[in-house]
Amino acid sequence: MKGVDKLVSLPEVCFLVNDLVNDPNSDIVQIGNVISQDPDLTARLLKLVNSSYYGFETPVDTVSRAIMMVGLRDLQSMIWASSAVETFNHLSPSDANMAGFWRHSIFCAVTARILARECHILHPERLFVAGLLHDIGRLLIFHKLPEQAQLIIDKEKMSLNRDVADIEREVLGFDHAEIGKALCESWGLPEGLSYSIGSHHTPGTDEKYRLESAILHVANIMAHALEMGEEDNFQNGADQDAWNLLNLSEESIKRTLHEAVMQFLEALELLLPGASQRL
């Protein structure tokens, strides 16, 4: 989508790290030095690495050690996640329920990461980022098109069983998933991450990244179902082909839901300190 890259940008350090990660001649020391020049980002990353999710026995106190412990790709995913939350949280459209937005996004993120692990996806942290950013296009619609955003909300309330993406396409000619995909592409995020965000409402349209799109789609459905207290019926709202592709056992589903609930509050507090007290 033309011009979407001008709507909002991540901090420069994200792009510098991205370039170094993709440069075969760079090394851990160089990457660590670039990250360490941003004290706030460094503090957030070390807090994430030292969380119970990783469960390291001894504290990780430097960026270079964090890279060695969790791997460069996972740390890069953490940078995107942390920086995106910092960037978008400042948008704070007055009519948007920001607490609800981040609650859903973070729950979707932890669920997508767990499902990725259950499906043996390499580097499941990238699905955490996809879950975190899957609805980011909705914030941009609120921010840039407040009148149309309100019309979409009104239509959504009047037709509870209708997909919000369908309503957005009716009102705007495009939907929030398309905006999110275009924005991630403008940032230079991995193609699979961008495509899964772009097709999380229509997972069958993305043949190249079918599994990633299916994981994000199901994670989104699960998150919505839990928010509505309908965790026993989420399967009915999922795209059947996406659901079949994941081939989840009943035990795997229960384990995913249990772990997602357990990880949610910690992830919320790590990414948005103090937010758990406001929910």
C-alpha positions in Angstrom: 0.0 0.0 0.0 1.6 3.2 -1.2 2.8 5.6 1.5 2.2 3.3 4.4 5.9 3.5 5.4 5.4 7.2 6.1 2.7 6.6 8.7 4.9 5.2 11.4 8.5 4.1 11.7 10.4 1.9 14.1 13.5 3.3 15.9 16.6 3.4 13.7 18.3 0.8 15.9 15.9 -1.8 14.5 16.9 -1.2 10.9 20.6 -1.2 11.9 20.3 -4.5 13.6 18.3 -5.9 10.7 21.1 -4.9 8.3 23.8 -6.5 10.5 21.8 -9.7 11.0 21.5 -10.1 7.2 25.2 -9.2 6.7 27.4 -12.4 6.6 30.4 -10.3 7.6 29.0 -9.0 10.8 29.5 -10.6 14.2 27.9 -10.8 17.7 30.1 -8.0 19.1 29.1 -5.5 16.4 25.4 -6.3 16.8 25.7 -6.1 20.6 27.5 -2.7 20.4 24.7 -1.3 18.2 21.9 -2.5 20.5 23.8 -1.3 23.6 23.9 2.3 22.3 20.1 2.4 23.1 19.9 2.0 26.9 16.1 1.7 27.0 16.1 -1.0 24.4 18.9 -2.8 26.1 17.1 -2.7 29.4 13.9 -4.1 27.9 15.7 -6.9 26.0 17.6 -8.0 29.2 14.3 -8.0 31.1 12.7 -10.2 28.4 15.7 -12.6 28.3 15.7 -12.9 32.1 12.0 -13.7 32.2 10.6 -17.1 33.3 9.9 -17.9 29.6 13.6 -18.7 29.1 14.3 -19.7 32.7 18.1 -19.3 32.7 19.6 -20.3 36.0 22.0 -17.3 36.1 21.1 -13.8 35.1 21.9 -12.6 31.6 23.5 -9.2 32.1 24.9 -8.2 28.7 23.5 -8.0 25.2 26.2 -10.2 23.7 25.5 -12.9 26.3 21.8 -12.6 25.5 22.6 -13.2 21.8 24.6 -16.3 22.7 21.9 -17.6 25.1 18.7 -17.1 23.0 20.1 -16.9 19.5 20.4 -13.9 17.1 17.0 -14.5 15.3 15.1 -14.8 18.6 16.7 -11.6 20.0 16.0 -9.8 16.7 12.3 -10.8 17.2 12.4 -9.4 20.7 13.7 -6.1 19.4 10.9 -5.9 16.9 8.3 -6.8 19.5 9.6 -4.4 22.2 10.1 -1.5 19.7 6.8 -1.9 18.0 4.9 -1.7 21.4 6.9 1.4 22.4 6.2 3.0 19.0 2.5 2.2 18.7 1.6 2.8 22.3 2.4 6.5 21.7 -0.3 6.7 19.0 -3.0 6.1 21.6 -6.1 7.0 19.5 -8.6 8.5 21.9 -11.5 6.4 20.7 -9.6 3.1 20.7 -9.7 0.8 23.7 -5.9 0.6 24.0 -6.0 -1.7 27.0 -8.2 -4.1 25.2 -6.1 -3.8 22.0 -2.9 -4.8 23.8 -4.6 -7.5 25.9 -5.8 -9.2 22.8 -2.6 -8.7 20.8 -0.3 -10.0 23.6 -2.6 -13.0 24.2 -2.6 -13.7 20.5 1.2 -13.4 20.5 1.9 -15.9 23.3 -0.7 -18.3 21.8 0.9 -18.1 18.4 4.4 -18.7 19.9 3.1 -21.8 21.7 1.3 -23.1 18.7 4.4 -22.6 16.6 6.3 -24.7 19.0 3.6 -27.4 19.0 3.8 -27.4 15.2 7.7 -27.6 15.3 8.2 -24.3 13.6 11.8 -23.0 13.6 12.3 -19.8 15.6 8.8 -19.6 17.2 9.6 -16.1 18.5 8.8 -14.7 15.1 5.2 -16.0 15.5 5.1 -14.1 18.8 5.9 -10.9 16.8 3.3 -11.8 14.2 0.7 -12.2 16.9 1.7 -9.0 18.6 1.4 -7.0 15.3 -1.4 -8.8 13.6 -4.0 -6.1 14.3 -1.6 -3.1 14.1 -3.5 -1.9 11.0 -6.5 -1.3 13.2 -4.5 1.3 15.2 -3.5 3.0 12.0 -7.1 3.2 10.8 -8.1 4.8 14.2 -5.1 7.2 14.0 -5.5 8.3 10.4 -9.2 7.7 9.6 -11.1 8.2 12.9 -14.5 8.8 11.3 -14.4 5.7 9.1 -13.0 3.8 12.1 -16.1 4.7 14.1 -18.4 3.7 11.3 -16.6 0.3 11.2 -17.1 -0.1 14.9 -20.8 0.8 14.6 -21.3 -1.7 11.8 -19.4 -4.3 13.8 -21.8 -3.9 16.8 -24.8 -4.2 14.6 -23.6 -7.5 13.0 -21.9 -9.5 15.7 -21.2 -12.5 13.5 -19.6 -10.6 10.7 -15.8 -10.5 10.3 -14.4 -7.0 10.9 -12.1 -7.3 7.9 -15.2 -7.7 5.6 -16.6 -4.5 7.1 -13.3 -2.6 6.7 -13.2 -3.7 3.0 -16.8 -2.5 2.5 -16.1 0.9 4.1 -12.4 1.5 3.1 -11.7 -0.8 0.2 -9.0 -2.5 2.2 -8.6 -4.1 5.6 -6.3 -3.8 8.6 -4.5 -7.0 7.7 -3.4 -5.5 4.4 -2.2 -2.4 6.1 -0.3 -4.5 8.7 1.4 -6.5 5.9 2.4 -3.4 4.0 3.8 -1.8 7.1 5.9 -4.8 8.0 7.2 -5.1 4.5 8.2 -1.4 4.6 10.2 -2.1 7.8 12.0 -5.0 6.1 10.6 -7.7 8.4 10.8 -11.3 7.2 8.5 -12.2 4.4 6.8 -15.0 6.3 6.0 -12.7 9.2 4.5 -10.0 6.9 2.5 -12.5 4.8 1.0 -14.3 7.9 -0.1 -10.9 9.2 -1.7 -10.1 5.9 -3.7 -13.3 5.7 -4.6 -13.9 9.3 -8.3 -13.5 8.4 -7.9 -15.4 5.1 -5.3 -18.1 5.7 -6.2 -20.1 2.6 -5.0 -17.3 0.3 -1.4 -17.6 1.3 0.1 -20.7 -0.2 3.7 -20.0 0.4 3.4 -19.5 4.1 0.3 -21.7 4.8 1.5 -23.0 8.2 2.5 -19.6 9.6 -0.7 -18.0 8.4 -2.8 -20.9 9.8 -1.0 -20.6 13.2 -1.7 -16.9 13.4 -5.3 -17.4 12.3 -6.0 -20.0 14.9 -4.1 -18.1 17.6 -6.3 -15.0 16.9 -9.5 -17.1 17.1 -8.4 -18.7 20.3 -7.6 -15.3 21.8 -11.0 -13.9 20.9 -12.8 -17.0 22.2 -11.0 -16.8 25.6 -11.9 -13.1 25.8 -15.5 -13.9 25.2 -15.5 -16.8 27.6 -16.1 -19.2 24.7 -13.0 -21.3 24.8 -15.0 -24.5 24.2 -16.3 -23.2 20.9 -13.3 -21.5 19.2 -13.0 -24.3 16.7 -16.3 -23.3 15.1 -14.9 -19.8 14.2 -11.7 -21.1 12.7 -11.0 -21.7 9.0 -11.4 -25.4 8.7 -8.4 -25.9 6.3 -6.2 -23.9 8.7 -7.4 -25.9 11.6 -6.8 -29.2 9.8 -3.3 -28.1 8.8 -2.3 -27.6 12.4 -3.6 -31.1 13.2 -3.7 -30.4 17.0 -4.6 -33.1 19.4 -7.0 -32.4 22.2 -4.0 -32.7 24.6 -2.1 -30.1 22.6 -5.0 -27.7 22.6 -5.4 -27.9 26.3 -1.7 -27.5 26.8 -1.6 -24.5 24.5 -4.5 -22.7 26.3 -3.1 -23.4 29.7 0.4 -22.2 28.8 -1.1 -19.1 27.1 -3.0 -18.1 30.2 0.1 -18.7 32.4 2.4 -16.6 30.1 0.0 -13.8 29.3 0.3 -11.6 32.4 4.1 -11.9 32.4 4.3 -11.0 28.7 2.0 -8.0 29.3 4.0 -6.7 32.2 7.3 -7.2 30.3 6.1 -5.3 27.2 3.8 -2.8 29.0 5.0 -2.3 32.5 2.1 -1.5 34.9 -0.5 -2.5 32.3 -1.6 -5.6 34.2 -2.7 -3.4 37.1 -5.0 -1.4 34.8 -6.8 -4.4 33.2 
